[in-house]
Amino acid sequence: MKRTRKTAVILTAFAALVFAGGCQKTYEPAVINGAGEDGTAGTEFRYENAAMEDGTGQKELAVQTSIKEQNMVGDPAADLKDVNETVYVTGDSVNLRASASTGADVVAVFKKGDRLERTGYGQEWSRVRYEGMTCYIASRYVSATAPKIENETKAGTEAGIQAGEAQQVAFQTSWKYAEFSKINSGTAKLYKAEGENRKGITICVNAGHGTSGGSSVKTLCHPDGTPKVTGGTTGAGATSAAAVSGGMTFSDGTAEAKVTLAMAKKLKGKLLTAGYDVLMIRDSDDVQLDNIARTVIANNCADCHIALHWDSTSSNKGAFYMSVPNVSSYRNMEPVKSNWEKHNALGESLVAGLKSAGVKIFSGGSMEMDLTQTSFSTVPSIDIELGDKASDHSDAALEVLATGLLAGINQYFGQ
């Protein structure tokens, strides 16, 4: 497609954003008049010590311009050839955009190996379907052939199951549903598995609670502002709930947040050994990320989201997962509508894995619950209750639970 353009650019200063592990970074431009972003015609830049946007996936450039004039002939999306095929992302941190333009809003960020359904193909842009929307991705960063996930060997790595230095993953305000979060100054950590068995699958492990001050802040229960359809920590009919509740206290006086963190670290070790990458929402006693921020990070940087909890009852009733309520208004609300079956399938797999490890299971293994996490999740996501305040939470008990959860994760991903 032939284009003509004239360009006058004055670049404004912009700050580097914190990012790691499959999300975004910005770097300042060093030279003007180089190659254009995504290889498209338009304003041209050249950068020092920075990969082009949607390029190798190591960094993303966020350039603000105070003056930018472009005369372009034709619409990049108009010349696409209709196709119906599965394609795979071939780079890390590749942007999916609302329209066929590098200036369009970023809808999502994909990592190497992510799968998409392509409906249109052109030399520069591909049209894909994502969560019921028509979006666009640079054609040179998708392929009909699944890429090989290379092992990532890092200098100075730790020995054993925690090999590899953790990468900080910061909350990004541009992500979908990010505007609903009230507490988001903290960062998650991404650990990458090493060795020939690396699967290229990222599991988000969310140690429940552990955000100081979180119970005094309120966030919406649903993205559309509708009220909760079930009770729970917050009653049915409420439209807002605690950003992060403080959690309960075990019968022996131990705080739930302390046990969920110990459980998360034990599960992380088993997952890394098994070849999964692990996104740890909380790797310390306090992380300033509310339930919506945790969910949004998982949506953009993981293949599933597992929140670890113990129930507040005192009967040692066993493990179960919080299933999506069978209420039509709730199951027809996005993003629940597009994902609730995947949520429940993940929960069923986790309970099956726990059962195989000899863990006591409560009733049928599930309880319907309208949760903030579920209401904002766009990846398979589940709250798993691993017992209650009377349950054994010794190191040996956590070891059994971690073994069962790993078995359930393997079952869900067909590993």
Secondary structure, 3 states (H helix, E strand, C coil): CCCCCCCCCEECCCCCCCCCCCCCCCCCCCEECCCCHHHCCCCCEECCCCCCCCCCCCCCCCCCEEECCCCCCCCCCCCCEEEEEEEEECCCCEEEECCCCCCCCEEEEECCCCEEEEEEECCCEEEEEECCEEEEEEHHHEECCCCCCCCCCCCCCCCHHHCCCCEEEECCCCCCCHHHCCCCCCEEEEECCCCCCCCCCEEEEEECCCCCCHHHCEEECCCCCCCCCCCCCCCCCCCEEECCCCCCECCCCCEHHHHHHHHHHHHHHHHHHCCCEEEECCCCCCCCCCHHHHHHHHHHHCCEEEEEEEECCCCCCCEEEEECCCCHHHHCCCCHHHHHHHHHHHHHHHHHHHHHCCCCEEEEEEEECCCHHHHHCCCCEEEEEEEECCCCCCHHHHHHHHHHHHHHHHHHHCC
